[in-house]
Amino acid sequence: MLLLRCPYCGVDCDETELSPGGEAHLKRFGPGSEDADFEGYLFQRENPKGVHFERWRHANGCGKWFHAARCTVTLEVFGTYSAQLTEPPQDIKDAITAKRPGWHWREFA
């Protein structure tokens, strides 16, 4: 079972208390954007075997959205952080690098 810590209320939650929200750090395009950009936003998602950044909502708790960095193969969680951040915190990137040298995900590494 996947266990995540809510960065807002500090509660360790199992996945039954959470609602998944898909991939984190997607660039959203507004009116006037190119069709290809909008298509990429709607349909192009990362589905890696390894490090992945996801959105989660603490549905049966504080109700806030947050991001989680985890490995899709082992379910190892590298950390959780506020959904308002535009990129993962350096300590989480360092934790991933320590266990998975050479990792990359989109523009983060």
PyMOL commands that set and color helices and strands:
alter all, ss='L'
color gray80, all
select helices_A, chain A and resi 15-17+35-43+90-99
alter helices_A, ss='H'
color red, helices_A
select strands_A, chain A and resi 3-5+12-14+19-23+51-57+65-71+77-82
alter strands_A, ss='S'
color yellow, strands_A
deselect
rebuild
show_as cartoon
